[in-house]
């Protein structure tokens, strides 16, 4: 089985593959995997080399996107044939290579933005990102027609694609992402770094990259409404700032006079469980996800979770979260006020969240993924 990791340079795609590889040794029956790595990420995969995992560094394909497309279209088929590969998995969503005889191909959908017109329109009309997302929809659909199987990570995402490709259910499966055990409430790892200046149980936390479909502007507006009503718990934002939207968020926080809205920037992955578990409650306001990994982490913390009511968030949160309209600031503010009115809500929803998080496990995800790919070969 060959896994293409050339595009897994950051974020969720990288996390997905690393967690799959961590669980490979426990799969039954055992499987032999070759990871095609990029020069920029090969160091992440090398530690997983074993009898069951091999790593191939595709140096030519790593030069830039043009070289990568050339390599995948013209060289990859011969490389697969020469290695007698029986299964090829491109989890990045793009698979336009012609497969050699006896080699089945698979891909996955991990980015809903290309299929969500309303969310694409939140980006500037003549921006590169909006054009890229528009183009990706056609490339993804072409890929789904060419492959032997597609892995979706939510029922919602498959239902959306079915509107464009009615036969997609005939060649696909839904396999939820797992959850890193470090995020589960355990009574440990509960000491916050002093330099953050946060008191346990006295802040609301929203962790996510700063971007238009994450609705941080509306969350900030909600907090301003709460502060005007005398609310004293601070809102803490954590996430990468890499675009104009992010800069606007930072400027809005710097201009806020209350001192109850803070932006910490990106926080190291291993420190996030402590931030989650020490929060009074957690917020996730995204409006476009395939599988909301951060929401799963929120649930595992055992803290109350205020989540966007837009699918697929309710698919994953079930009855364990409090839902609000992310683009109606009064919605979140009203939900927080109502929740705070009853102290018993904290224990009840914290326990519900922790229990719901048990539905998500990386070993189950890995077993189901490998079984699906090998079983369809």
Secondary structure as UniProt FT lines:
FT   STRAND          2..4
FT   TURN            6..7
FT   HELIX           11..23
FT   HELIX           24..26
FT   STRAND          33..37
FT   TURN            39..41
FT   HELIX           42..46
FT   TURN            47..48
FT   STRAND          53..57
FT   TURN            59..62
FT   HELIX           65..70
FT   HELIX           71..75
FT   HELIX           76..82
FT   TURN            83..84
FT   STRAND          87..90
FT   TURN            91..92
FT   TURN            101..102
FT   STRAND          104..109
FT   HELIX           113..115
FT   HELIX           117..120
FT   TURN            121..122
FT   TURN            125..126
FT   HELIX           128..146
FT   STRAND          149..152
FT   HELIX           155..164
FT   TURN            166..167
FT   HELIX           168..171
FT   STRAND          172..174
FT   HELIX           181..183
FT   HELIX           194..196
FT   TURN            200..201
FT   STRAND          203..207
FT   HELIX           212..214
FT   HELIX           216..228
FT   TURN            229..230
FT   STRAND          234..238
FT   HELIX           244..254
FT   STRAND          261..263
FT   HELIX           269..278
FT   STRAND          281..284
FT   HELIX           293..300
FT   TURN            301..302
FT   STRAND          304..308
FT   TURN            311..312
FT   HELIX           313..317
FT   HELIX           318..320
FT   STRAND          322..324
FT   TURN            326..327
FT   HELIX           329..340
FT   HELIX           344..357
FT   TURN            358..359
FT   HELIX           362..375
//
